[in-house]
């Protein structure tokens, strides 16, 4: 997807009241979000965290949560709610809110980067110049 294609998608979704957001993540971004959720999960009693990482870069690749009993699983899921970006790679919690639904792809030209398109409810205050009632005289009135 190019910037031109994204702007077309954005215009279509904004007409529905949904704002799409496109961000490109690399290995260091993935590592940051996975470490954030691991630091929180290690505080949960009865939960052990196992990770697989690259020795040279020290970037996390995989995270595995082990729960001692079934009472710990809801606490892990609650932690994942606080870090929705980590769930882009873990895919443990099913999306329930609009901002948790994503479209994820990897370009052949950039195999080490992940493109993620997610959504949120559009706020009219962010787009006050993009409507039919906007004229030169009323342009700066909010």
FENFENLIN-V158900 format. One record per residue. RES is the residue in one small letter. PHI is phi as a letter, one per 40 degrees, with the letter a starting at -180 (NA if undefined). NEAR is the number of other ideal C-beta (glycine too) atoms within 10 Angstrom. Layout:
RES/PHI/NEAR, RES/PHI/NEAR
This chain:
x/NA/13, x/b/7, x/c/7, x/c/7, x/c/10, x/c/15, x/c/10, x/c/11, x/c/14, x/c/17, x/c/11, x/c/11, x/c/15, x/c/15, x/c/10, x/c/9, x/g/10, x/b/14, x/b/18, x/c/17, x/b/13, x/b/15, x/b/12, x/b/11, x/b/17, x/b/12, x/c/15, x/c/9, x/c/18, x/d/19, x/c/17, x/d/14, x/c/19, x/c/23, x/c/16, x/d/15, x/c/24, x/c/18, x/c/12, x/c/19, x/c/20, x/c/11, x/c/9, x/c/16, x/c/8, x/g/13, x/b/18, x/b/13, x/b/16, x/b/10, x/b/12, x/b/9, x/b/15, x/c/11, x/c/6, x/c/6, x/c/11, x/g/8, x/c/17, x/c/19, x/b/14, x/b/11, x/b/19, x/b/10, x/b/21, x/b/11, x/b/15, x/c/10, x/a/7, x/c/7, x/c/10, x/c/18, x/d/14, x/c/10, x/c/17, x/c/20, x/c/14, x/c/12, x/c/21, x/c/19, x/c/12, x/c/10, x/b/19, x/c/17, x/c/19, x/c/23, x/c/19, x/d/20, x/c/20, x/c/17, x/f/10, x/c/14, x/b/17, x/c/9, x/c/13, x/b/8, x/b/11, x/d/12, x/c/13, x/c/16, x/c/12, x/b/16, x/b/13, x/b/13, x/a/9, x/b/11, x/c/12, x/c/5, x/c/6, x/b/11, x/c/8, x/c/8, x/b/14, x/b/19, x/c/16, x/b/17, x/b/18, x/b/20, x/b/18, x/a/12, x/c/10, x/c/17, x/b/10, x/d/10, x/c/7, x/c/10, x/b/12, x/c/15, x/c/8, x/b/11, x/a/8, x/c/5, x/c/6, x/c/14, x/b/8, x/c/6, x/c/7, x/b/10, x/c/9, x/c/9, x/c/8, x/b/6
